[in-house]
């Protein structure tokens, strides 16, 4: 993402759990939205092909795309992860939710 580019207020997080909902989910995002790409467990070549398709689709729909694996973004759940992301100068940080979600139940650590 370019500096001083306005950031989307809504993001779609895409990873292996997204499954068949990936493409319908992408179509549901309004232009100006964003997609955070995770997909850490895919083989390198398969991930590269998927990423190329996602970049093409994002360009067509005028969506911002951030690839966590490439260091374009980081999800932060505690102060240690925040410090690590800041030291790496990660340009986009997603802070842990303040309230329980399916992915992060109340029992998990959170930012304080």
C-alpha positions in Angstrom: 0.0 0.0 0.0 1.2 3.5 -0.8 1.9 6.0 2.0 -0.8 8.5 2.7 -3.3 6.3 0.9 -6.6 6.4 2.9 -7.2 3.1 4.7 -10.4 1.1 4.3 -12.7 1.1 7.3 -13.9 -2.5 6.5 -11.6 -5.4 6.0 -12.2 -9.0 4.9 -9.8 -11.4 6.4 -9.0 -14.3 4.1 -7.3 -17.5 5.2 -7.6 -21.3 4.9 -10.8 -21.2 7.0 -12.5 -19.0 4.4 -12.8 -21.9 2.0 -15.5 -21.5 -0.6 -16.6 -18.2 0.9 -13.5 -16.4 -0.4 -14.9 -15.3 -3.8 -18.4 -14.5 -2.7 -16.9 -12.7 0.3 -14.7 -10.7 -2.0 -17.6 -9.7 -4.2 -19.6 -8.6 -1.1 -16.9 -6.0 -0.2 -17.8 -2.5 -1.5 -15.1 -0.7 -3.5 -12.7 1.1 -1.2 -12.8 -1.9 1.3 -9.8 -4.0 2.1 -8.6 -7.6 2.1 -6.1 -9.0 4.6 -4.4 -12.1 3.1 -3.2 -14.8 5.5 -3.0 -18.2 3.9 0.2 -19.3 5.7 -0.3 -23.0 5.3 -0.6 -23.2 1.5 2.4 -24.4 -0.5 4.5 -21.6 -1.9 3.5 -22.0 -5.5 -0.2 -22.5 -4.7 -0.2 -19.4 -2.5 1.5 -17.3 -5.3 -1.2 -18.3 -7.8 -4.0 -17.5 -5.3 -2.3 -14.2 -4.4 -2.1 -13.2 -8.1 -5.8 -14.0 -8.6 -6.7 -12.0 -5.5 -4.6 -9.0 -6.6 -6.3 -9.0 -10.0 -9.8 -9.2 -8.4 -8.9 -6.5 -5.9 -7.7 -4.2 -8.7 -10.9 -4.7 -10.6 -13.1 -4.1 -7.5 -10.9 -1.2 -6.3 -10.0 -2.9 -3.0 -6.9 -2.5 -0.9 -4.9 -5.7 -0.4 -2.5 -6.4 2.4 -0.5 -9.6 2.6 0.6 -10.5 6.2 3.2 -12.9 5.0 4.9 -10.2 2.9 5.1 -7.9 5.9 2.5 -5.5 4.5 0.3 -5.9 7.7 0.3 -7.6 11.0 -2.3 -8.8 13.5 -1.5 -7.8 17.0 -2.9 -9.5 20.1 -0.6 -8.4 22.9 2.2 -5.9 23.7 5.0 -8.3 22.6 3.4 -8.7 19.2 2.9 -4.9 19.0 6.6 -4.3 19.8 7.7 -6.9 17.2 5.5 -5.3 14.5 6.7 -1.8 15.3 10.4 -2.9 15.2 9.7 -4.5 11.8 8.1 -1.2 10.8 5.0 -3.0 9.6 2.9 -0.3 7.8 -0.5 -1.6 8.8 -1.5 -3.1 12.2 -4.7 -4.8 13.1 -5.3 -4.7 16.9 -7.0 -7.5 18.7 -10.7 -7.1 19.2 -11.8 -5.6 22.5 -14.8 -8.0 22.7 -15.2 -11.7 22.2 -15.3 -13.0 18.6 -15.5 -16.6 17.2 -11.8 -16.5 16.5 -10.8 -14.9 19.8 -12.8 -16.0 22.8 -12.8 -14.0 26.0 -10.4 -16.4 27.7 -7.6 -15.5 25.2 -5.0 -12.7 25.9 -5.9 -9.2 24.8 -4.4 -5.8 24.6 -4.8 -3.7 27.8 
